[in-house]
């Protein structure tokens, strides 16, 4: 079945139209340490400048567990305050997975704000920022952003309606897709068994 899926994707016009070219950056990379437990070390980034949805969303907050590769895609608005992002963090991440020990992110103003730093200090989470002009520090999240952008383009070409109405399905599809780096799907790595789905 895996071969049939690969053949189908290879011939799918929409799939070929939305895929962006991939080229590894030159230079030596220093990998981050391997996490000891699930949702202990996370990375996060924002995808900005998206077309405005009916609910006014223009941003997707991408949050990834570095061990299991499981992820959450949180829609948002560019007008959200640091306090609002903090509230979403508590309801979408801490509520489900507990408080991370480390967060890796770029130096986005939302992550360097006094409020965000104070919240993480209170929770006991250490913030690690990637170096300017070296996005490969957090290559995992940057690559996931590219995959999500491909999924968004495919969604726009294939379905009608706002992208936010399909975002939960994109998250489900990603979390149930095989990841070569962990030799299983993120869902399986997180919960210890394969997810029941209409495809399996």
Phi and psi in degrees as a GROMACS rama.xvg file:
@    title "Ramachandran Plot"
@    xaxis  label "Phi"
@    yaxis  label "Psi"
@TYPE xy
-59.1293  -43.1816  UNK-2
-64.6448  -39.9654  UNK-3
-63.295  -41.2268  UNK-4
-63.7103  -44.8925  UNK-5
-61.5636  -41.624  UNK-6
-63.3447  -43.3019  UNK-7
-62.134  -47.707  UNK-8
-62.2554  -37.6325  UNK-9
-64.0923  -26.9727  UNK-10
-100.932  -8.64582  UNK-11
-73.5019  119.313  UNK-12
-62.2784  -44.7366  UNK-13
-61.1115  -43.3923  UNK-14
-60.1204  -41.7105  UNK-15
-71.4759  -32.8792  UNK-16
-70.9079  -32.5871  UNK-17
-92.4382  -13.9905  UNK-18
-73.3279  128.822  UNK-19
-90.7135  149  UNK-20
-65.9366  145.423  UNK-21
-118.033  130.742  UNK-22
-143.022  128.594  UNK-23
-72.5969  139.968  UNK-24
-70.8327  149.81  UNK-25
-78.6529  159.858  UNK-26
109.297  167.951  UNK-27
-84.6537  134.657  UNK-28
-104.942  142.152  UNK-29
-109.516  107.152  UNK-30
-68.7636  150.591  UNK-31
-75.9446  155.444  UNK-32
-65.9625  151.345  UNK-33
-75.1087  129.732  UNK-34
-64.4402  152.08  UNK-35
-89.5259  -19.8438  UNK-36
-152.094  164.42  UNK-37
-65.2068  135.679  UNK-38
56.127  26.7192  UNK-39
-85.9114  -38.1987  UNK-40
-125.992  120.519  UNK-41
-123.04  158.531  UNK-42
-125.107  151.908  UNK-43
-148.529  153.547  UNK-44
-158.722  166.411  UNK-45
-114.619  141.202  UNK-46
-102.621  117.821  UNK-47
-109.862  168.343  UNK-48
70.4478  26.2606  UNK-49
-78.7981  159.559  UNK-50
-62.7521  140.735  UNK-51
-69.717  130.936  UNK-52
-87.3354  174.429  UNK-53
-61.3973  -28.7277  UNK-54
-87.435  -0.170794  UNK-55
89.3685  8.2908  UNK-56
-74.5573  137.717  UNK-57
-134.623  2.53356  UNK-58
-134.395  144.909  UNK-59
-122.693  126.807  UNK-60
-92.479  116.793  UNK-61
-100.988  120.852  UNK-62
-125.146  124.197  UNK-63
-125.431  133.864  UNK-64
-80.2225  122.892  UNK-65
-71.4371  -20.5112  UNK-66
-84.4  -53.809  UNK-67
-91.4071  -11.6108  UNK-68
68.2837  7.79757  UNK-69
-69.9059  150.793  UNK-70
-141.699  160.21  UNK-71
-128.152  136.889  UNK-72
-110.381  113.364  UNK-73
-111.241  115.83  UNK-74
-73.0478  149.059  UNK-75
-156.415  -179.308  UNK-76
-117.603  146.773  UNK-77
-65.9894  -15.7711  UNK-78
-87.8478  -3.91011  UNK-79
-61.9707  141.123  UNK-80
-83.4983  168.284  UNK-81
-59.9603  -34.8414  UNK-82
-63.0136  -41.6831  UNK-83
-65.4293  -42.5672  UNK-84
-63.133  -37.761  UNK-85
-62.7856  -40.3855  UNK-86
-63.4129  -44.3965  UNK-87
-62.7049  -38.6131  UNK-88
-59.7762  -44.1269  UNK-89
-66.465  -41.4382  UNK-90
-80.5584  -31.0146  UNK-91
-96.2515  -25.5013  UNK-92
-116.177  -60.9455  UNK-93
-60.6501  -41.5418  UNK-94
-59.4346  -36.6933  UNK-95
-91.1754  -33.3916  UNK-96
-125.801  -4.46537  UNK-97
87.4389  -176.319  UNK-98
-89.1187  121.896  UNK-99
-65.0851  154.855  UNK-100
-83.2359  -41.0986  UNK-101
-130.807  144.269  UNK-102
-125.835  127.551  UNK-103
-105.79  129.631  UNK-104
-153.518  171.73  UNK-105
-81.7849  -175.377  UNK-106
-94.1897  39.386  UNK-107
-57.246  144.199  UNK-108
-57.0585  -30.1667  UNK-109
-66.1725  -33.6317  UNK-110
-87.2739  -17.1477  UNK-111
-104.076  2.4565  UNK-112
-67.1265  154.73  UNK-113
-59.0592  -41.4891  UNK-114
-62.0698  -49.0254  UNK-115
-63.0285  -44.2555  UNK-116
-62.7774  -41.3967  UNK-117
-64.6014  -40.9671  UNK-118
-61.2459  -46.6753  UNK-119
-68.6378  -35.497  UNK-120
-62.4481  -44.5126  UNK-121
-62.0897  -39.4655  UNK-122
-78.6076  -13.3258  UNK-123
82.5441  24.4712  UNK-124
-99.4066  133.98  UNK-125
-91.1509  132.46  UNK-126
-96.7784  130.396  UNK-127
-120.444  124.935  UNK-128
-106.34  140.739  UNK-129
-73.8507  153.676  UNK-130
-73.4544  142.668  UNK-131
-57.3513  139.485  UNK-132
64.0785  18.4565  UNK-133
-131.345  66.0925  UNK-134
-65.0255  -14.7439  UNK-135
-66.6435  -13.8057  UNK-136
-54.0389  -38.8629  UNK-137
-121.64  55.3073  UNK-138
-60.056  -31.8678  UNK-139
-59.6618  -47.4663  UNK-140
-72.0887  -37.9602  UNK-141
-62.0539  -40.9341  UNK-142
-66.2711  -41.0796  UNK-143
-62.2636  -38.4235  UNK-144
-58.449  -41.9221  UNK-145
-62.9589  -42.855  UNK-146
-62.6522  -45.6403  UNK-147
-63.4118  -39.3134  UNK-148
-63.0911  -39.1656  UNK-149
-61.4853  -43.2727  UNK-150
-63.8256  -39.78  UNK-151
-64.2875  -42.6489  UNK-152
-62.2879  -43.7221  UNK-153
-62.3453  -39.6824  UNK-154
-62.2536  -44.4461  UNK-155
-64.3302  -40.3587  UNK-156
-72.0866  -34.9576  UNK-157
-94.0663  -34.8161  UNK-158
-120.964  157.916  UNK-159
-96.7072  166.905  UNK-160
98.3301  177.384  UNK-161
-75.5059  148.383  UNK-162
-62.507  -29.7596  UNK-163
-65.804  -23.8501  UNK-164
-73.9698  -12.7111  UNK-165
-112.997  -1.02955  UNK-166
-61.95  -39.3492  UNK-167
-63.7618  -33.1921  UNK-168
-71.7054  -35.4856  UNK-169
-65.4228  -40.9244  UNK-170
-62.026  -44.5462  UNK-171
-60.9312  -46.048  UNK-172
-62.271  -44.4627  UNK-173
-63.526  -47.3208  UNK-174
-67.8946  -13.5366  UNK-175
-112.916  16.8652  UNK-176
-99.9137  140.406  UNK-177
-59.8442  133.688  UNK-178
-116.911  117.27  UNK-179
-61.1734  -33.019  UNK-180
-66.5659  -25.5717  UNK-181
-115.962  -0.449456  UNK-182
59.8368  33.5292  UNK-183
-171.557  177.148  UNK-184
-81.9223  149.499  UNK-185
-54.7061  -38.5034  UNK-186
-58.1973  -45.8053  UNK-187
-63.9988  -40.2245  UNK-188
-64.9864  -35.4479  UNK-189
-77.3331  -43.8895  UNK-190
-106.698  -7.70926  UNK-191
83.9461  5.57583  UNK-192
-153.945  159.907  UNK-193
-69.7698  148.629  UNK-194
-79.9513  137.059  UNK-195
-73.717  130.762  UNK-196
-150.399  163.719  UNK-197
-63.9334  -21.7193  UNK-198
-81.2949  -34.9347  UNK-199
